[in-house]
Amino acid sequence: MDKRDKQLTHKRGFGVSTVYETLRNEIIELKLAPGSAIDEQQLSDRFALSRTPIREALVRLAAEGLIMTLTNRATIVSNIDFLRLPEFFDALTLMYRVTTRLAAANHMPDDIEKIRLLQKAFEAAVDRRDVLGMISTNRDFHVAIAQAGRNRYYVELFTRLLDEGRRILRLYYSSFNDVLPRQYVSEHEDMIRAIINRDLLQADALAAAHADQIVSQIRSYISTDSRQSSDLSL
């Protein structure tokens, strides 16, 4: 591959990443509403790119479940299935508890160092009111706890649930106007201490309480905010 080919490949890869990251963030932040149309030509014009990198970016978004292609071949932002939220919340709460409990039982020193670093990153995102940062670092924090539990099946399931719930978590932060109360930041610290102390019962209880407050806050926000009820498709 000559220098020109390498430059073209790099440019295309950069273009794919730019489109993917921009659209992913807009979908997670609900700037692109659930059910809204995704038009390749409009994206091509917007990013000044050919349709090839646009399609590559859309494939990545589809793999994450953020967009979907209908039977008529139209592509839309995936809807949030509010009718199945109780099932999602049940699964999410169970994974919070199981993975935190297992981390208390099976963690190694390197696991704690990684978990603490991710907690610092989460705290910094909270201080900046960086919602995308909060969502990504919160996700990575809990995945790191799951990895410390050393059950790859739980890691895979929990990761999928956390990724699936990114837009739901966006509603959680919206309920606080993106200013997360410090008490909810400190919940992570309490969980870390229980894991370090290998206190399985406390780790389980703290994870359950952590999940319960998130679920309760989201449910309250959805039920009381008429704007969300009217704008987000079921």
N, C-alpha and C positions, 0 to 999 in steps of 0.2 A: 504494500500500500504506500503510495507516494505522499508527499507532504500535503498536496491539495486534497487528496482523498481523506486523509486524516482530519483535515480542517473541516471538510464537509460532514464527516461522521460526527465529529465533536459538536458542530453546530446543530445537527439534527437531534443528537442526544440532549443537548442543552434545551432545544425547543420543546421536545417531548416533556422534559422535566418541568419546564416553566408552565406549560399548559396544564399538566397533571396537577402540580402543586397549587396553581392559582384556582383551578376549578374545584379541587378537593377542599381547599380552605373556604371557598365561597359556599360550597354545599354544606360543610360542617357548621359554618356560621349562619346558615339558613338565609344567606343573601340570594342564593339560588333556591327558590322554594321547592318543596317536594311536589312532583308532578309537572314541573315546568319543562318545556321542550329544550332539547339540546340539538342545535343545528350546526352541522359540520362547516357549511359555507360561512355562516356568521362567525364561527370560531376562527376559521382560516383568515377571514378579513381582520378580525380583532387582533390576532397575534402575528399577522403578516407572515403566515407559514402556509406551506402546501397542505393538502389534506392528509398526506401520509403521516407526519408526526402528530397531527390532530387525532387521527384514528388510533395511533399507538397509545396516546394519552387516555383516550376513551376506553380502550381495552383494559388498561390498568384500573381505571375508576370502576368499570363494570366488575372486575375481579374482586374489588373491595365491597361490592354491593351498593355503591353510591349512585350508580345510574343503571338503567335497564332498557332493553329493546323490546318493544311491544310486537304483537303479531303482525301489525301493519308496517313494521320496520322503523317506526318512529322511535327515537331515543329520548327518554325523559329522566329527570332526577327521580330516584327511587322514592316512593312514598314511605312515610312513617306509619307503620301499622299500629295505631293506637288501640285497636280492639284486642291485640295480642300482647299489650304491654304487661298485664298481670303475669303472663307466662314468662316474659323476658325478665321481669323483676324477681320472680321466684328463682330463676336460674342464676341470675346475677348475684343475688344474696347468698345463695348456696355456695357459689364459687368464691366469694369474698371470705366466707367462713372456713371452707375446706382448705383453701390455699394458705391463709394466714396461720391456721392451726398446724398445717404440715411444715410451714416455714419455721415455726417455733420448735418443731421436733427435729428437723433435718438440716437446718442451715449450717453453713460453714463461714469462717471469718470473712472471706472475700465477698460473700453474699451481703453481709451487713454493710460493708464499705460501699458496695454498689447501691444498695437501698438508701443509705444515708445521702449519697451524692444526688440521687434522683429526688429525694425529699427536699434537698436544698434548692434544686432546680425548680421544683414545683412551688416552693415558697417564694422564690424570686419572681416567678411568673405571676403569682397572686399579688405581690407587691406592685408589679408593673401594670396590673389589670390587663394582662395579656391573655385573652381567653383561649386562643389557639395554643399558646404555650401551656396554659393550665390543663387543657384537655390532653395534650400529648404527654406532658410530664406525669400527670396523674395516671394515665394509661401505662406508661413505662414503669412507674413506681410499683403498681400492682402486679404487672407482669414479672418484675424482678422478685417480688415476694413469692409468686407462684413458682418461679424457677428455683428459688431456695428450698421449696418443698420437695423438689426432685421427683415429680410425677409428670411426665411429658404430656400425658393425655389431659390432665387438668390444665397444664400450661396452654395447650392448643385450644381447649374449649374456652378458657377464661379470656385468652387473647381475642378470640373471635367475638365473644360477647362484648368485650370492651370496645373493640373496633366498631361493632354494630351499633353500639350505644353512644357514639360520639355526638350525634345530633341531639339525642335525648339529654346528654350531659350539658350541651349548649343551653338547653332550656333551664337546667339547674342553675347555671351561673347567671342566666338572665333574670331568674327570680330574685337574685341579690343585686341586680343592676351591675353585675360583673365585679362587685366588691365582696369577696368571700369573707365572712366573719372569721376572726382568728381562731375561734374555738374549733372550727372545722379543719383548719390547717393543723392544729395541735392534735387532732385525732390520729393523724398519721404518726406523730411522734409517740403517742401512747401505744400504738400497734408495734412500732419498732422496739420499744422497751420490752413489751411482752414477748416478742420474738427472741430478743437477746437473752432474756431470763428463762427461755424455754418453758414458759408458762402457757401450756396448751389451752387450758380453760379460759384464762384471761384473754388470750389471743382470739379465741373463738368468740367470746362475748363482745370484745371491742369491735371485731370485724362485723358482727351482726348489727351492733348499734350504729356503726358507720354506714352500713348499707341501708338500714331502716330510715335514718334521717335523710339520706339522699332520695330514697324512693318516696318518702312522705312529702318532701319539699317539691319534687317534680309533680306528684299527683295534685298537690294543692295548687301549684302554678297553672297546670293545665286546666283544672276545673274552674279556676277563678278568672283566668285571663281570656276574655272573649275574643281578643285579637288572634291568639294562637288557635283557638277553636275554629275560627272562620277561615284562617289563612292556610292552615296545614291540612293537607288531604289525608283522609283515612286510608 
